[in-house]
Amino acid sequence: MKTLTEEAFARTLKDIMQEKSFDKVTVTELVQRMHVNRQTFYYHFNDLYDLLEKIYISDGEQMIGDNRTDDSWEKGMLAIFQYILANKAFVCNTYYSINRNYLEHFLYDRAYDLIKPVLKAKNPDLSASELDFRVHFCKYGLVGFILDWIDSGLQENPDTLAKRIYQLLNH
């Protein structure tokens, strides 16, 4: 997020989503909780979807950080799992809303950013199109697995999951 006001809107939306799914949240409720007027919200965001997308983009960049190399991407994957657990209500209330595509795009982008450097380092002779194909294949598998994990109630331990996936992709 760029400004303190935008960060405050993000925190407030996350707070509201501790109680209800995204599709039940209104701009009116958000601005009332913050004690600001609607114009303040619309000065910073086009709509609630814009805010939700910016939250996932901002959180994703902070979460992944420098974990995009062959020796650190397991940490990045673990960071994804830990983010989901730390923001369980927010993530689940996005997942179970009509607007789950924001969560999916967030996960696809993070998975792509983690997997591409690993596959590129392990297979330096691949053409750009073949590398891209393999990255997309792995990305969809990983995100599908994460979505199943969310859907099953986040039962499995994130450390164990990250290690198992890391081992799988390293073979």
N, C-alpha and C positions, 0 to 999 in steps of 0.2 A: 504494500500500500504506500502511496506517495505522501499523504498528509496525516496529521494526527486525527483530523475529523474522519477521514476514510477508515483509519484504524479503529476509531470508536464505533463507527457504523458496523464494521466487521465483527468486533467483539459483541456488540449488541445483537446482531443477527445470530451469532453463535449461541448467545445466551437464550434467545427466544427458541432456537431450535433444540435446546435441551428438553423442551416441553412439547414441541409439535413439529410436524413435517413441514418442509419448505413450502409446499403448495397451500398451506394454511396461514402463512405469514402475510401480512399486508404492510404496505409503506406506512399507513396510518399508525399501526401498532408500533412499528420501528421508531418513527419520529416522536411518538408520545413517550416511549420509554427513555428516549434521549433528551426529551424536553427541548426539541428544536422544531422548526417549521418544515413543511414539505419541500419548500424551495431549497433549503439547505441540502436535503437528500438529492434532489434533482440537479443541483449544481455539480455534484460529484459523480452521480450515476444516472444512467438512462432509465433503469428500472431495477427491480430486485434481482433479476437474472444477471444483470451486469455486475451487481455487487457480489453475488454468489460466485460468478466466474472469476472475478478479481481476487476473492479470498483464496480460491483454489490455486490460482496462478502464483500469488504471493507466497502462500504457505508452501507450495511445491518448490519454489526456488530456494526458500530458506531451508527446507527439509533436505533436499538433495545436495545442495552446496557443491563441494568438490568431490563427491562420491561418484565420479563418472569414469573412473579408470579401472583397469583390470584388477588391481589390487585393493580397490576400495568400494567396488560396486555392491559387494555383499552388505557393507555398512549402509549404503543407500537403500537397498531393498529392506533392510531391517528398519531403517528410518521411516519407510512407507508404512510398514506394519505398526510401528510405534505411534506414528501420527494417527492412524486409524483408531488405535486403542485409546490414545489420549483425547481424541475428539470423537469418541464413540457415538454419542447422541447426535452430534452435528452430521457426521458421515452417514449414520443409519437413517436419520431423518431426511437426508438428501437421497439416499439409496431407495428408500421406500416411498418417495414422492414421485409425482409425474415427471419431474425434472431430473431424473437420475443421470441423464446424459452428461451433465456438468461433472459429476463425480467420475463417470467413465472416461471422459476426455482428459480430466486431470490425471487419472491413473495411466491412460495410454501414453500421455506425454512424458510422465515420469519414467515409465517402463522403457520407452524408446531411448530417453536420455541415458539411462543406466546400461542398457543392453548393447547399444551400437558400439561404443568404444571397446567393449569386451570382445565382441565378435570380430571387430576390425583388427584388434591386436592379435587375436588368435588365428586369424585367417587373412594375412596381409595381401595375399595374391587374388582375393576375390574381386570381381568387377563391382562397380558401384551398384549396378542393378541387382546383382546376386546378394550383395551385402544387405541392401535395403529389403529384399525379399525375406532373407533369414531374420533380420531384426524384426520385421513386422510379424512374422510367424511366431517368434518367441514372445513378442510383446502381447499378442492376442492370447496366447496360452497363459502367460503370467497374469494378465488382467482378469481373464476368466477365472483363474484360480483364486485371485484376491476377492472377486465378487462372490464366488461360492463361499469363501471364508466369512465374508460379511453376512451373507444370507444364512449361514449356519450358526450365527450368533457369536462369532469370533472365539470359538472354543479352543483352538490349538495355540500353542505358545509361539509368539513371533520369532524368537531366537531359533527355535527348532525349524520353523518353516523357512526362514531365510537361509539357514545352513543347508537344508535339503534341496532347495531350489538352486542355490549356488553350486552344490555338488552335481546336480543334474545338468546344469548348463556348462559345467567345466568338463564334461565327458563327451 
